[in-house]
């Protein structure tokens, strides 16, 4: 025995059903009909006795190329902006990058000196131990 689940009859469900038809299904069907109608009209205009296939091919090519050109112009504008900003940045950076390079070089020298001072006692003890082992004949 299968349980029968009753369909909801509350107001929000009825409103949803109306919106589904009016806001989703109807526009999709209308757009599909417009596309089919435009295809039929283009075929009629192109393949009639005096239809000009080359003209319609050129029109189709134009409609295909327009979005590509707009996108390319946007990318070109972004690229020009980046080149301009990098040009401005290259006038500013040599001064500060030279200072940063000098600072890092001085910092590396100081770190090396501190590391040498920290390791010096260990190296001294190892060398003394190695000298004693050598004098006593151990390897």
Secondary structure, 3 states (H helix, E strand, C coil): CCCCCCCCCCHHHHHHHHHHHHHHHHHHHHHHHHHHHHHHHHHHHHHCCCCCHHHHHHHHHHHHHHHHHHHHHHHHHHHHHHHHHHHHHHHHHHHHHHHHHHHHHHHHHHHHHHHHHHHHHHHHHHHHHHHHHHHHCCC
